[in-house]
């Protein structure tokens, strides 16, 4: 068994818990979906900070430019950033996946006031910790983001890449899309943007980003057993943080 196969095997129990979480079956009304999105949007946002941390570390983003030794990992990161930061919406406009999610929230009727206020504070202060402490946010959501920025602060690329890969949004199963389509077909919500976002995200993750990210982890860990152990530990912690987030949101909507 290869290192990456062992890592995926070690995570399977936690991934199964998330994919089969009771939260999804409880999302049976517009009101519950709205509450879910108003909390989940923060996880969509902090996902981007993980990939940008990798881009800062694995490619040259400075002037004057110099070549970077992480050729494969650098290419994979740039490919992923291109899609995540500059995809297209239903109308052919260039937007990040975060902005696609905000559009989905607005179409359904979810409030974007809190996340937009948070983004403005980030822009003004350039500080995550300062900004997050100035908004009234669900404790589980804050803990989830705090963990993300603790991971970024390690400055260990193999750890950041592992959390990015295994704690990502592909943990949202096909069942969730079917629930959204059912609510949409019953005329309870208009969710064209959300369905597009989910299908686009899952399509790219499965066909492109997933395989790319696994190759990146293999390159960053190499044959270093300690790095593989750190990658596994961080990935398990990331999945446990996601489970706690799902548990909390499920309590809110229930």
JOLINPE-V840612 format. One record per residue. N is the residue number from 1. RES is the residue in three letters. OMEGA is omega in whole degrees, 0 to 359 (* if undefined). BURIAL is # if it has 24 or more other C-alpha atoms within 12 Angstrom, else .. Layout:
# JOLINPE-V840612
n:N res:RES omega:OMEGA burial:BURIAL
n:N res:RES omega:OMEGA burial:BURIAL
This chain:
# JOLINPE-V840612
n:1 res:UNK omega:180 burial:.
n:2 res:UNK omega:179 burial:.
n:3 res:UNK omega:183 burial:#
n:4 res:UNK omega:177 burial:#
n:5 res:UNK omega:178 burial:.
n:6 res:UNK omega:178 burial:.
n:7 res:UNK omega:179 burial:#
n:8 res:UNK omega:179 burial:#
n:9 res:UNK omega:179 burial:.
n:10 res:UNK omega:183 burial:#
n:11 res:UNK omega:189 burial:#
n:12 res:UNK omega:181 burial:.
n:13 res:UNK omega:183 burial:.
n:14 res:UNK omega:178 burial:#
n:15 res:UNK omega:179 burial:#
n:16 res:UNK omega:177 burial:.
n:17 res:UNK omega:182 burial:.
n:18 res:UNK omega:183 burial:#
n:19 res:UNK omega:180 burial:#
n:20 res:UNK omega:183 burial:.
n:21 res:UNK omega:182 burial:#
n:22 res:UNK omega:178 burial:#
n:23 res:UNK omega:186 burial:#
n:24 res:UNK omega:181 burial:#
n:25 res:UNK omega:179 burial:.
n:26 res:UNK omega:180 burial:#
n:27 res:UNK omega:187 burial:#
n:28 res:UNK omega:178 burial:#
n:29 res:UNK omega:178 burial:#
n:30 res:UNK omega:183 burial:#
n:31 res:UNK omega:181 burial:.
n:32 res:UNK omega:179 burial:#
n:33 res:UNK omega:178 burial:#
n:34 res:UNK omega:179 burial:#
n:35 res:UNK omega:178 burial:#
n:36 res:UNK omega:185 burial:#
n:37 res:UNK omega:180 burial:#
n:38 res:UNK omega:176 burial:#
n:39 res:UNK omega:184 burial:#
n:40 res:UNK omega:183 burial:#
n:41 res:UNK omega:180 burial:#
n:42 res:UNK omega:175 burial:#
n:43 res:UNK omega:175 burial:#
n:44 res:UNK omega:180 burial:#
n:45 res:UNK omega:188 burial:#
n:46 res:UNK omega:173 burial:#
n:47 res:UNK omega:181 burial:#
n:48 res:UNK omega:180 burial:#
n:49 res:UNK omega:176 burial:#
n:50 res:UNK omega:183 burial:#
n:51 res:UNK omega:178 burial:#
n:52 res:UNK omega:175 burial:#
n:53 res:UNK omega:177 burial:#
n:54 res:UNK omega:179 burial:#
n:55 res:UNK omega:178 burial:#
n:56 res:UNK omega:185 burial:#
n:57 res:UNK omega:190 burial:#
n:58 res:UNK omega:176 burial:#
n:59 res:UNK omega:177 burial:#
n:60 res:UNK omega:178 burial:.
n:61 res:UNK omega:181 burial:.
n:62 res:UNK omega:175 burial:.
n:63 res:UNK omega:4 burial:.
n:64 res:UNK omega:180 burial:.
n:65 res:UNK omega:171 burial:.
n:66 res:UNK omega:180 burial:.
n:67 res:UNK omega:182 burial:.
n:68 res:UNK omega:184 burial:.
n:69 res:UNK omega:183 burial:.
n:70 res:UNK omega:188 burial:.
n:71 res:UNK omega:183 burial:.
n:72 res:UNK omega:181 burial:.
n:73 res:UNK omega:179 burial:#
n:74 res:UNK omega:179 burial:#
n:75 res:UNK omega:181 burial:#
n:76 res:UNK omega:180 burial:#
n:77 res:UNK omega:181 burial:#
n:78 res:UNK omega:178 burial:#
n:79 res:UNK omega:181 burial:#
n:80 res:UNK omega:179 burial:#
n:81 res:UNK omega:181 burial:#
n:82 res:UNK omega:182 burial:.
n:83 res:UNK omega:184 burial:#
n:84 res:UNK omega:186 burial:#
n:85 res:UNK omega:187 burial:#
n:86 res:UNK omega:177 burial:.
n:87 res:UNK omega:178 burial:#
n:88 res:UNK omega:178 burial:.
n:89 res:UNK omega:183 burial:#
n:90 res:UNK omega:182 burial:.
n:91 res:UNK omega:178 burial:.
n:92 res:UNK omega:179 burial:.
n:93 res:UNK omega:180 burial:.
n:94 res:UNK omega:180 burial:.
n:95 res:UNK omega:173 burial:.
n:96 res:UNK omega:177 burial:#
n:97 res:UNK omega:175 burial:#
n:98 res:UNK omega:179 burial:#
n:99 res:UNK omega:174 burial:#
n:100 res:UNK omega:180 burial:#
n:101 res:UNK omega:177 burial:#
n:102 res:UNK omega:177 burial:#
n:103 res:UNK omega:179 burial:#
n:104 res:UNK omega:179 burial:#
n:105 res:UNK omega:181 burial:#
n:106 res:UNK omega:181 burial:#
n:107 res:UNK omega:182 burial:.
n:108 res:UNK omega:181 burial:#
n:109 res:UNK omega:177 burial:#
n:110 res:UNK omega:180 burial:#
n:111 res:UNK omega:174 burial:#
n:112 res:UNK omega:185 burial:#
n:113 res:UNK omega:185 burial:.
n:114 res:UNK omega:181 burial:#
n:115 res:UNK omega:179 burial:#
n:116 res:UNK omega:176 burial:.
n:117 res:UNK omega:179 burial:.
n:118 res:UNK omega:180 burial:#
n:119 res:UNK omega:178 burial:#
n:120 res:UNK omega:178 burial:.
n:121 res:UNK omega:177 burial:.
n:122 res:UNK omega:180 burial:.
n:123 res:UNK omega:183 burial:.
n:124 res:UNK omega:188 burial:.
n:125 res:UNK omega:186 burial:.
n:126 res:UNK omega:183 burial:.
n:127 res:UNK omega:176 burial:.
n:128 res:UNK omega:186 burial:#
n:129 res:UNK omega:178 burial:.
n:130 res:UNK omega:184 burial:.
n:131 res:UNK omega:184 burial:#
n:132 res:UNK omega:179 burial:#
n:133 res:UNK omega:180 burial:.
n:134 res:UNK omega:178 burial:.
n:135 res:UNK omega:179 burial:.
n:136 res:UNK omega:189 burial:.
n:137 res:UNK omega:176 burial:#
n:138 res:UNK omega:184 burial:#
n:139 res:UNK omega:181 burial:.
n:140 res:UNK omega:177 burial:#
n:141 res:UNK omega:178 burial:#
n:142 res:UNK omega:179 burial:#
n:143 res:UNK omega:179 burial:#
n:144 res:UNK omega:180 burial:#
n:145 res:UNK omega:177 burial:#
n:146 res:UNK omega:178 burial:#
n:147 res:UNK omega:179 burial:#
n:148 res:UNK omega:183 burial:#
n:149 res:UNK omega:170 burial:#
n:150 res:UNK omega:178 burial:#
n:151 res:UNK omega:178 burial:#
n:152 res:UNK omega:182 burial:#
n:153 res:UNK omega:177 burial:.
n:154 res:UNK omega:182 burial:.
n:155 res:UNK omega:177 burial:.
n:156 res:UNK omega:187 burial:#
n:157 res:UNK omega:181 burial:#
n:158 res:UNK omega:178 burial:#
n:159 res:UNK omega:179 burial:#
n:160 res:UNK omega:181 burial:#
n:161 res:UNK omega:181 burial:#
n:162 res:UNK omega:179 burial:#
n:163 res:UNK omega:176 burial:#
n:164 res:UNK omega:185 burial:#
n:165 res:UNK omega:190 burial:#
n:166 res:UNK omega:177 burial:#
n:167 res:UNK omega:190 burial:#
n:168 res:UNK omega:188 burial:#
n:169 res:UNK omega:177 burial:#
n:170 res:UNK omega:174 burial:#
n:171 res:UNK omega:174 burial:#
n:172 res:UNK omega:187 burial:#
n:173 res:UNK omega:177 burial:#
n:174 res:UNK omega:180 burial:.
n:175 res:UNK omega:181 burial:#
n:176 res:UNK omega:178 burial:#
n:177 res:UNK omega:180 burial:#
n:178 res:UNK omega:178 burial:.
n:179 res:UNK omega:179 burial:#
n:180 res:UNK omega:179 burial:#
n:181 res:UNK omega:180 burial:#
n:182 res:UNK omega:179 burial:.
n:183 res:UNK omega:180 burial:#
n:184 res:UNK omega:181 burial:#
n:185 res:UNK omega:179 burial:.
n:186 res:UNK omega:180 burial:.
n:187 res:UNK omega:177 burial:.
n:188 res:UNK omega:178 burial:.
n:189 res:UNK omega:169 burial:#
n:190 res:UNK omega:190 burial:#
n:191 res:UNK omega:179 burial:#
n:192 res:UNK omega:183 burial:#
n:193 res:UNK omega:181 burial:#
n:194 res:UNK omega:179 burial:#
n:195 res:UNK omega:177 burial:#
n:196 res:UNK omega:180 burial:#
n:197 res:UNK omega:183 burial:#
n:198 res:UNK omega:181 burial:#
n:199 res:UNK omega:179 burial:#
n:200 res:UNK omega:182 burial:#
n:201 res:UNK omega:181 burial:#
n:202 res:UNK omega:179 burial:#
n:203 res:UNK omega:182 burial:.
n:204 res:UNK omega:181 burial:#
n:205 res:UNK omega:185 burial:#
n:206 res:UNK omega:188 burial:.
n:207 res:UNK omega:187 burial:.
n:208 res:UNK omega:189 burial:.
n:209 res:UNK omega:181 burial:#
n:210 res:UNK omega:178 burial:#
n:211 res:UNK omega:178 burial:.
n:212 res:UNK omega:184 burial:#
n:213 res:UNK omega:178 burial:#
n:214 res:UNK omega:177 burial:#
n:215 res:UNK omega:180 burial:#
n:216 res:UNK omega:179 burial:#
n:217 res:UNK omega:179 burial:#
n:218 res:UNK omega:179 burial:#
n:219 res:UNK omega:185 burial:#
n:220 res:UNK omega:180 burial:#
n:221 res:UNK omega:180 burial:#
n:222 res:UNK omega:178 burial:.
n:223 res:UNK omega:181 burial:.
n:224 res:UNK omega:184 burial:.
n:225 res:UNK omega:180 burial:.
n:226 res:UNK omega:179 burial:.
n:227 res:UNK omega:178 burial:#
n:228 res:UNK omega:177 burial:#
n:229 res:UNK omega:179 burial:.
n:230 res:UNK omega:179 burial:#
n:231 res:UNK omega:180 burial:#
n:232 res:UNK omega:180 burial:#
n:233 res:UNK omega:181 burial:#
n:234 res:UNK omega:180 burial:#
n:235 res:UNK omega:177 burial:#
n:236 res:UNK omega:178 burial:#
n:237 res:UNK omega:180 burial:#
n:238 res:UNK omega:179 burial:#
n:239 res:UNK omega:176 burial:#
n:240 res:UNK omega:177 burial:#
n:241 res:UNK omega:178 burial:#
n:242 res:UNK omega:177 burial:#
n:243 res:UNK omega:179 burial:#
n:244 res:UNK omega:178 burial:#
n:245 res:UNK omega:178 burial:#
n:246 res:UNK omega:178 burial:#
n:247 res:UNK omega:182 burial:#
n:248 res:UNK omega:180 burial:#
n:249 res:UNK omega:178 burial:#
n:250 res:UNK omega:176 burial:#
n:251 res:UNK omega:181 burial:.
n:252 res:UNK omega:184 burial:#
n:253 res:UNK omega:182 burial:#
n:254 res:UNK omega:* burial:.
